[in-house]
Amino acid sequence: MGVIGDLAKGMAVTWGQMVQTIFGKGLVTTQYPKEMREKPQRFHGRHVLNRYPDGMEKCIGCELCAGACPARCIYVRGKENPPDEPVSPGERFGFVYEINMLRCIFCALCVEACPTEAITMTQLFEMSTGNRGDAIYTKDELLVGVDGTPNHMFPDDPLADIGELAKADGWMRATASQGRVAYEGIPGWTPSAGVGLRPPEPGQDRSIETDRDPAQDEEE
Amino acid sequence: MDTVDIVIVLAKAVAAFALLMVVTVLLVWAERKIVADMQNRLGPMRAGPFGILQTVADGLKLFFKEQITPAKSDVAIYLLAPLLAVVPAFLMFLVVPIGRPFNVTLGGQIREISLQAMDLNIGLLYILAISSVAVYAVVLAGWSSGSKYPLLGGVRATAQAISYEAAMGLALVALVVYASISDATADTLSVARIVELQQGTYATAGGSGILNTLAGFVPRWNIIPQFVAFGVFAVAAVAETNRAPFDLVEAEQEIVGGFHTEYSGMRFAMFFLAEYINMFTMSAIAVSLFLGGWSGPFLDSIGGFGATILSLVYFFAKVFVLLFMFIWLRASLPRLRYDQLMQLGWKRLIPTALVWLVASTLVVAWRQFGAPWA
């Protein structure tokens, strides 16, 4: 009976799985373009270049991101800010900013390297293009709008989920944010993509949120 | 045989063709859905409601694909093989009665229309013969492709067909001998006759007692006395149709696509079609021979054309159960190794079928002619 028993055992497994699936349990498929899966909070999607709430660009054209990039996929060329119409609060601004998404490995070392939190990552992952040229994202694609909304590559596409772009990565370096003494040793949460403060992740110290008073920052 | 008869036969042939095509479309879809369910997936969802038109879409795609002929192939045989696969698949179905015959007045006389393209009095031999021809398609496709993997598939088909056809034939002989109990003078090689002999229940007419009442609920199907023959036939049928776990001839993981590796477009589609028609036909034959065919309760009390419709429902319900078994097996079992296949065929199935044939023949002879010493 050994063989017959084993046979019945195997058939019982598939039968059980079938009944389970018919009643909607254990089904792992998501109807992808129609329904989106919730992505992990620190999902590394494509980059954005952020702005300050007043509309100034955060990028100061320092090229640290390009230096940190292990795939050498970032090209930055800085330029002196025009005195009467400055683009960024610093001396210089990112005049040319290109990321070759075909080479990018989405390690986020550029995000860590950035001293002004100008470059962060979003949860957007749909980056297929019809030709190689389109895979090189320039400032036009990377820079968020004045209201902080990231650029969507295909905003007219019926499948485009514009709201998803707002879930930009709020993760920051665990050091003194922007060189401010008050943040020394405190992992900071900053507004990224101009969508305001994000709540701390599970396990994060909730008091950090209240610690950070923008007005107090100004005084220092 | 007048003109009306010829028209009727032609109409039946066309109807059988159409039925098999529709059944294939639905069966491929059903298989994909059921296997998907067993693997916690959804299966085809996009083409039509629940993806039911997926097979049509696939067929259209294959229709427009390029048909490649390998440079080293033996062209004539290479082109013949797909036809040799499809034609026997259709032919085999012709002797299977799918419903209760009904009477209709045509051309000034009452005619009995059987739902069977042709009632051959050698139906079972015909089935065995045609199913042997179908094997040639696989063998010739493998050998004419001029490529190593198809050749391996063809060689496997040769061995597998010989091993399992013998077992299948022996199981059917036991069945035929048993069927002659009811009526020794009848054409017990005719499929329609075998179905007719399975009408009713196992209750003895005029009998009494609790056992007889209980037997009144047991349909007079051949599977009950001939369960071993059914088991052998079922295993051999799966092997004959080259379905998992006996799909060594195509064995994607080992020999790419086996015999159909070098086929593309409609030529591949023909092999595909043949496989599913064979599955359906084998189930239909198993239902007719062992599970009472189109018979079922209430047929006689309804009578007429209504009974024919009901008998069709019974038939297709039974066939679907067997088809589900085919699919279930495919979703559950890993492929047999070549030596395991040979062992199962020669050391298990054929001896079982032989012993069963002798035993059941002795019982039949005893009942027919009395004890040898009497």
Interface residues (C-beta under 8 A of the other chain):
Chain A: L7 G10 M11 V13 T14 W15 Q17 M18 Q20 T21 I22 G26 L27 V28 T29 Q31
Chain B: I34 A36 D37 M38 Q39 N40 R41 L42 M45 W328 L329 A331 S332 L333
